[in-house]
Amino acid sequence: MSGNQESTRLAAQRLAADPRIAQAKALLTQAVRDHQLGLDQVRPPRPELVAGYAEKVAKFEGLRGGTLYFPYLSAGFGNGPYVELADGSVKLDMITGIGVHGMGHSNPDLVDVGIDAVLCDTVMQGNLQQNEPSVEMTELLVKLATETGSDLQHCVLTTSGAMANENALKIAFQKNSPAHRVFAFENCFCGRSIALSNMTDRPNYRVGLPVTTTVDYLPFYDHRDPAGSLQRTMAILEKQVARYPNQHAILWMELIAGEGGYYAGSREFFQTLARRARELKIAVVCDEVQTFSRTNRPYAFQYFELDSLVDIVTIGKITQVCATLFTSNYKPKPGLVSQTFTGNSASILAGLKIVRSLIEGGHFTQDAHSSKTMRLHDLFVGGIKAIEAKYPGSLQGPYGLGGMVGFTPFDGSAAVAKELTMKLYEAGLMGFIAGDAPSRVRFLMPLLVTEPRHITEACRLLEQVVAGMVAARQG
Ligand SMILES: Cc1ncc(COP(=O)(O)O)c(C=O)c1O
């Protein structure tokens, strides 16, 4: 490069191209790879670390003012779906922080972009402090959202799923003011802010909170009675619209119920509801904080062919940085949406890497059967069904959709779902509960690093625990 060219480059570009950075990255990623060797199977805790670990967990619980679901403290290192805990145990992580760690643990590619993030001028990005990766992430999310016909031309980044949903609520309410009622599905989970706790259909999640949002619940799709369930839901919608004319601002939909228990709806169900909402000038909002990238399309609204019907979509979890996308029709007035932090530099760069890897890795395809995500689903569900065949009544479907795998264990009681989840944890497999009456068990595998052998191992551990529970119930 000539001296002239060199002087026209920005200092940031010269830093990024400095061979010392490439060398440091190569050294660091190689160190990670070297120390990952051997971290490829589950292991029990080391006896000498058990007492100190338990003390740390208890101290943490005391400081937090509440117990942890699992006594989980990561050592801060792992290998793909395997994670090393601070007690020396190694777990096979098939829940990934509830769908966050799509590239698993200590992924060298994320170490690489993490170094770029460390070299960014600021730790955080936000209202007055955006770097180019924020533009790239926004552009990528809009490009994916519009590629099959939606009009979601705009996107604002934010720090959590709850904040993405809050922004969605504000945008929809402002546009449709003075309408203020929300249609949401029974059994929905929307997030933990006060407004979202009002909408979430779990009474104990809003105990003692003031009512800020008026919600009319609609029954979710019932896979056992598709036509009847659509009819019932539409009848309730019409009844509420007649009861409160022009008061509904939002139809809030999670297309595969996540916390609700891994139930998928159907195209016809969602399309019929959304079409009617559009006629009534009610904003069609899809909460994709959990469903983004879990089918063979980037967004679940694309899987259910709602492209021409969605007004606002939110995403989070696997994208590391969260976002609210909206159509031009729903552009907020100045002053409504802004934040000191939209994300930290590492999460924005990691999110970009993850979404690009999903695209390049064959997860998003036109034909569902050729998607890597859908093939992983089939393998996992095949393993679960084989256990159910061996121990009838132990693990019942429906088994979720795509990268969201779930089942109802035994009698579907909350106690049994918790017992199974805890026993899996002790055996080295991390899943989690979902839903209520029945309570279910679910997995959100790290889509970018899960290989068939990991699913085989997960199913082996699951079978071992189920066999033990069956034997205990018989004896
Ligand atoms: C569908 C859905 N919406 C919103 C949220 C809230 O996201 P966060 O916990 O990042 O605030 C979640 C989290 O589980 C979710 O599953």
The ligand as an SDF file (V2000), in Angstrom:
LIG
                    3D

 16 16  0  0  0  0  0  0  0  0999 V2000
  -41.9300  -14.5480   23.6130 C   0  0  0  0  0  0  0  0  0  0  0  0
  -41.1060  -13.7450   24.5520 C   0  0  0  0  0  0  0  0  0  0  0  0
  -41.2920  -12.4250   24.6000 N   0  0  0  0  0  0  0  0  0  0  0  0
  -40.5480  -11.6470   25.3990 C   0  0  0  0  0  0  0  0  0  0  0  0
  -39.5920  -12.1840   26.2260 C   0  0  0  0  0  0  0  0  0  0  0  0
  -38.7890  -11.2830   27.1350 C   0  0  0  0  0  0  0  0  0  0  0  0
  -37.4750  -11.2190   26.7170 O   0  0  0  0  0  0  0  0  0  0  0  0
  -36.3380  -10.7290   27.7540 P   0  0  0  0  0  0  0  0  0  0  0  0
  -36.2710  -11.7610   28.8260 O   0  0  0  0  0  0  0  0  0  0  0  0
  -35.1000  -10.6360   26.9080 O   0  0  0  0  0  0  0  0  0  0  0  0
  -36.7850   -9.4100   28.2740 O   0  0  0  0  0  0  0  0  0  0  0  0
  -39.3690  -13.5620   26.1960 C   0  0  0  0  0  0  0  0  0  0  0  0
  -38.3650  -14.1780   27.0990 C   0  0  0  0  0  0  0  0  0  0  0  0
  -38.4050  -15.3470   27.4180 O   0  0  0  0  0  0  0  0  0  0  0  0
  -40.1530  -14.3660   25.3470 C   0  0  0  0  0  0  0  0  0  0  0  0
  -39.9830  -15.6890   25.2920 O   0  0  0  0  0  0  0  0  0  0  0  0
  1  2  1  0
  2  3  1  0
  2 15  2  0
  3  4  2  0
  4  5  1  0
  5  6  1  0
  5 12  2  0
  6  7  1  0
  7  8  1  0
  8  9  2  0
  8 10  1  0
  8 11  1  0
 12 13  1  0
 12 15  1  0
 13 14  2  0
 15 16  1  0
M  END
$$$$
